[in-house]
Amino acid sequence: MKRKLWPHLMEKALLVTIELKTEAGTWGIDDAARELEELSVASLVEPQDNIICICDKPTPNFLIGSGKAKELAILAQELDVAVVIFSHDLSGTQQRNLEEIIGKKTIDRTQLILDIFARRARSQEGKMQVELAQLQYIMPRLVGKGIILSRLGGGVGTRGPGEQKLEVDRRIIRKRIDRLKKDLKSVSEHRKIMRKKRKDNCIPLVALVGYTSAGKSTLLNSLTASDQIVSSSLFTTLDPLAKNLKLPNGENIIISDTVGFLHDLPHNLVEAFKATLEEVAQADLLIHVLDGSHALIYEHNKAVLQVLKQLELEDKPIITAINKIDLLEDKSCLDNFAKDFNSPISISAKLGENLDKLLEKIQDFFSERMVFLDILIPHARMDLVDIFHRQGKVEEISYLQNGIKVKVNLPRVLYQKLLKDRDLRNIC
C-alpha cells in the first residue's frame, strides 16, 4: 500500500488484510484492504502499510501462520507503529499470542468499528449501545491474563463509554450488561410511546437505510432543509434523526436517518443497536440509498439487504435511490442500474437533482392513503381547519356566512378518525 499522510491522526498502524480460501465471498482482497484503510482513518489512525495475507485456513493460535506473525513483528518495529489492525476477528487466544510475538497492541475489525462508534455516539442512548457492544465483545475474551482489559483506556480500540477502569471479572461485566439491556429496554418503551403518538396523528414514517457513506444524511438535509452533519468518513451518523417532511400533495410524513450498514457487520453490533434500528422496523417505507459512483455498488446492495434479513425486514416496501450521480463521468451505467434494480430513482442529494421524482414516488406509495374532501364546516369548528392545514393540503378555503367551505386532501386514516366526530360525519 502506498503510504499517505493523513492530517490530525493519532496513532500509526500496520494494517493486515486477510483472505481465507475457506471463506468464499463477493469482496476481493483489494476491496477489503481499501475498506480496512477507510475504517482505520475514520478512527483517526494513520496507516503506514497494508499487508495482504492469503491463508488456506485460519490457525487456532495466530489466525495466520506463526512465520507470518514473526514477519509482521519485524515490520511493525521498522515502521514504529503503535497498533496492528487485522481485518478478521481475533479470538482472545489469537490476540494474546499475536501481541506476545509482535510486541504491539493488536485489534481486529470489530474493535475498530466499535472505536468509530464510540467517537460518533452523542446521545445517551448511543453511548449505552456502544458500551453494551464493547462489553459483549470483551465478555468471551476474559481468559488467562486478560490482556485486552489490562490496556483499556489507551488509544484505538479502547476508547468510548466502555473504557472506564472497571474491576473486571465476569460477574461485574454480566451485571453491567444486564443493566445496559434494562436501560435500553426502557428507551425502547419510550420509543413505543412516541410511535403510538405518531400513529394516533396518522403520520407515516419513512426510514433512510443504506451502506455507510452512501449519502443518507445529505439526502435528509436536502429533503427537509436540515443541517445534519455530513462527511465522506464512515459512520458519520450513529444516533437516529427524524424530521418532518410535507409531500407535494400535502401529506405530512416523518423521515428518519439511521446508522449506516457495512458488509459482514458483526452480529453483536446488530443486536446492540436494535433499539436504534427499531426506526427501520417500524417504518411504513424504506428508502434504500446507494452510492452510484462506488465501484462496489452491487456488493453494497447485497450487504444492506443481508442486514435487513438479519433484522427480519427483508419484506418491507423499498424504494431504491441511486445517489451521487453527479460524480459519474459515464452516465451509461444508469441504464444498467435501471435493469438491475427494481425501478430505481437516480438522484444527486448534494445538488438536488431528481429529488422531485423521488418525492413523487414516495407520494405515489402513500397515494391510496389520501382522500379529497369538499365540505362546509360550522364556524365553531375552527379546530378542524387547523387540523386540515397541519396534516393535509388545503386546496381552497372560503369563509362564508353559513360556514367555512374547504377543499382539502387528507390522509385516509385521519379522515376515518375524523368520521367519529359527529359534526364532520353529518356533513361528509
N, C-alpha and C positions, 0 to 999 in steps of 0.2 A: 504494500500500500504506500503510495506517495504521501509523505508527511505534509500535513497542512498546519498552519499556525492559526489557532483559534483564540480570539480575544476573550479575556475575562474568565478563562477556565482555571480550575483549581489544581487538580491532580493530574499527573502524567500517567498514562495507562498503556499497557500492552494488550491488544485485543487478540483473542484466539477463536476463530470461527471454525466450527467442527462440522464435518459432513460424515454421517454414519451410513454405510452402504446398506445397513439393515433397515434404514428409515427412508422409504421412497416418498417423495413429495413433489409438489409443483414448483417449489422455490429452488433456484440454482444456488450454488455455493457463493457466487459473486453477489447475488442479490441479498443473501443472508448476511454476508460480510458488510455490505453497504448499510443495511438496516442496523446492524450492531454498532457501526460507527455513528449513525444518526442518534441512536439511543444514548450512546456514551456522551456525545456533545450536548444532548438535551439535559444530561445530568452534570454538566459543567466539567467534563473530563476531557483532557487533551490526548487523543490517540497518537501514540508515537509510531506504532506499526500494527498491522493486522495480519496475523499468521494463519494460513489456511492449513487445517489438519483433516486429512481424509483417512478414516479408520474403517476397518472391516466391521468391527463390532465394539461396543463400549467395554472397558475393563472395569472390574468392581473396585479396584484400588485407586485408579487415577482417571478414569473415563478414557483418557488417551494412554498410549504406552509409556512405560517408565523412561525409556530412552528419549522420547519426545519431551517429556516433562523436564528432563535434565537440560535439553536444548533450550527450552523456554527459560530455565533458571539463568543460563548464561546470557541470553538475550536481554532478560529483564535487568540484569546487573549492568550490561553495557549501555542500555537506554536510560538507566537510572529512573525507572518507573516506580510509582508508589503502589500500584494495583495492577493485577492481571485479571481481565474480564473474559469469561468463557460464554460462548453463545448457547450452550446447553446447560440445563440444570445439573447441579452437582449434589450428590448425597453428602451427608455430614462426614463420612469416612473419606470420600474423594477430596472434599475441600481441605480437610486436615492434612491428608497425605501430600497434596499439591503444595500447600503452604510450607510444609516442612522441607520439601525439595527445592522449591523456587525461592523460598525465603522472603516472599512478598505476600501482602494481603491478596486473597483471591475471592472474586464474587462471580455469580452466574447471572444469566439473563433475567431471571425472576427478581433477584435482588436489585438489579439495575433498574427495572421497571418500577419496583417499589420505591426506589430512591427518587425517581422522577415524580411519582405520585406524591411523595412526601413534600417535594418542593412546590407542587402545584396546589395542594389542598389548602383551601382558605376557610371554608365553613367548618363548624364544629363537627358536623356530620361527616364531611370529607376526611377530617383528621382521624375520627374514630374508625372509619373504614380502612384507612391506611394502617393504623396501628393494629387492627384486627388481622389484616392480611400479613403484616410483618410477624406477628406472634404465631399465626398459623404456619408460617414458613419456618420459623425457628423451632417450633414445638418438636417435630420429629428429628431434629438435629441436636437435641440435648443428649449428646453421647460423649463419653470419655472426658477429655479436658475442657470441653465446651469452648473451643477456640472462637467460634462465631460470637459468643456472648461476651468473651473477655475483651473484645475490641469495640463494643457498642459505643457510639457517640463520636467516632472519628473518621470523617471522610465518606466517599461514595459507598452506597450500600449499607450505611449505618445510621443515617440521619432520619429525622422525622419524629412524629408523635410517639413512636415506639422506641425511641432511643434512650429514654431515661434509664438511669443506673438502677436497674431492678435487682433485688436479691433473688437471682434467677434460680428457680428449681421448677420442676413440673407442676407442683401444687399451686405455686403463685401464678405461673403462666396460665394454667387452666382457669384459675379464679378470675384473672383479668379478662381472658377470652369470654368467659360466661357473662361477665359484667358488660363487656362491649356489645355482645349479642343482645343482651337485655335492653341496653340503651338504644341500639339500632332498631330494635323491635318497636320501642316507643316512638322513634322517628317515623317508622313505617305506619304506625297507628295514626300519627298526626297527619301524614300524607293522605291516609284514607278519609279523614275528616275533610281535608281540603278538596279532595276529589269529589266527595259527596256534595259539597257546596257548589263545585263547578257543574256537576251533573244536574243539580237542582236548578241551576241557572241555564241549563240546556246549552252549555258551551262545549263544543267538541275539542279534543286535544290531538294535535299533530306533533310527532316527535321526529327530530332530525337524527339519523343514525349514519354511520359510515366509518371508514378507516381513519385512523388518526391523521390529521393534517390534510384531510380532503377538502376543507373549506366550509365546514358546517357553521362555525361561528361567524364567518364572513357573510354567509347566506342569511343567518339570523339578523345580523346588523342591517343588511340591505333591505330585508323584507319589513323590518319593524322600526328602522331608524334608531336602533340602539347602539351602544358603544361597548359591546363585549370585547375584551382583549383578544386580538388575533395575532398569530405568529406562525411562521413556517416550521417552528420547532414542534416535536412530537408531544402529544398530550397537553396542549396548552389549556384545554378545558377539562377540568376534573369534576367540579361541582356543577350540577344541572342548573340551567337558567331558563325560565319561562317568560314569554312576552305575549301581550295581546296583539292580535292581527285582525284587521277587518278586510274581508274578501270584497271583490268588486260588487257583488250583489247585496252587500250589506251585512252578511252573516259574520258574527264575531267568532273567532276561534282562538285557542291558545296554542302557540308553537314553542316547543321546548328543545333546547340544545342539550346533548348528552355527551358523556365521556367517549372518546374515540376508541375504536376496536383495533385489534392487532392480530396478525396470524399467530397461531399457537398460543393464544392468550391463556396464561396459566389458570387452571380450573379454580384454584383457591381465590384468585383475583375476581373472577366472575361471581363466585359465591359471596365474597366480602362486599362487593359493590351492588348486590341485588337491590338494596334499598334505593340506591340512585337509579338503577335500571328499571325500577317499577314504573317510572315515567314512560318507558318504552312499552312495558307490558300493558299499561292502561290506555295507551294511545288508541284513538279511533283509526288513525292512518299514520304510516311511516313514510318519511321522505329519505330514501337511501341516496346519500351524496357520494359520488365517485369522482376521483381526480382523473379527468380525461387526458391530462398531459403526462400522467405517470406510465412508465413502461410496464408496470405490473398491475394495471387496472383490472385485468381478469382475475389475477390472484387475490387482489384486494376484495373484489366482489365475493369470491368464494369464502374468504376469511370472515367477512361480515355475516354472510348467510350461515356460516358454521356457528358463530356466536349466537345468532338468533335461534338456531336449532338447539343449542345448549340451554337457552332460556325458554325453550318450547314455544317460540313465537314465529316459527317459520311460515305459518299460515296467515299472518297479519297482512292486510292490504298494503301494498307498497307502490309508491311512485319513485322511479329511478331518475335522478338528476345527474347528468354528466357535467361536472363543473370544470372550470378553468379552461374553457375552450379558447379564451384569449391567448393562451400560451401555446396553442397548436400552430405549428408552421404549415403542416399539411392537414387541411380540413377533410381530406378524403376519408380519414379514419372514422369520421362521424357516420358515414354510410354503413361501415361495419358495425359500429355500436348500435345503430338502428336495427340491424338484423340480429345482433347477438343478445341484446337486452330487450325486455318487454316494454315497448313503446316509451323509450326514454325521452326526457326533455334535455336538450343541450343548452347549458347556461354558462354565464360568467357572473358569479356572485359579486366579484370585485367591481366589474364595470356595469352591472345591472342588466346585462344582455339576456333577453328571453325570460326575464322574471315574470313578465305579464303572462306568458304562456304557462309557466309553472303555476301561477295563481289561478289561471283558468282551469287547469287540470285538477287542482285541489278543489276548486269550486264545483266542477262537474261531479266529483266524487260525492260531495255533500248536497248536490242539487235536489235530489229527491226528498231531502230533509226540509226544503223551503216551501212555503205556501203563500200565495198572494191574497191579500185582503183589501177590499174596497168597502169601507164601513163608515157609519156615522155613530160616534160615541157621545154620551152626555158630557156637558161642560164640567160636571162634577168629577169626571174620571180622567183628570189630567195626569194621574199616575200612570195610566195606560199609554199616554202619549210619550211619557218619559221612558217607559219600557220599550216602546217601538223604536225610539231614537237610539237607545243603548244597545239593544240586542237584535235589531233588524235594520232594514234600509227603507226609510220613508221616501217614497217617490213623489208624493204630493200631499199637502195638508192645507185645509181651508177652515177658518173659524167662522162658522155660520151662526145665525140667530138661534136655530134649533139644535145645535150641536157642533161637533168637530168632525169634518169629513177627512178621512185618512185613507190613502192608498199606500200600502206597506208590504214589503216582503219579510216574512218572519220564519224562523226555524220551525219546522213542523212540530217538534217536541214541545216547544214553547207554546205554539198555537193550541195544542191538545191540553196543555196545562191551563191555559187561559180559559178554555171552554168550561172549566169548573167554576169560573166566575159567572154568576148569574147574569150580570149586566151584559157581558160580552156574549154569552151563549144566546141570549134573546135577540141579539142584533146580527149574529153570524148566520 
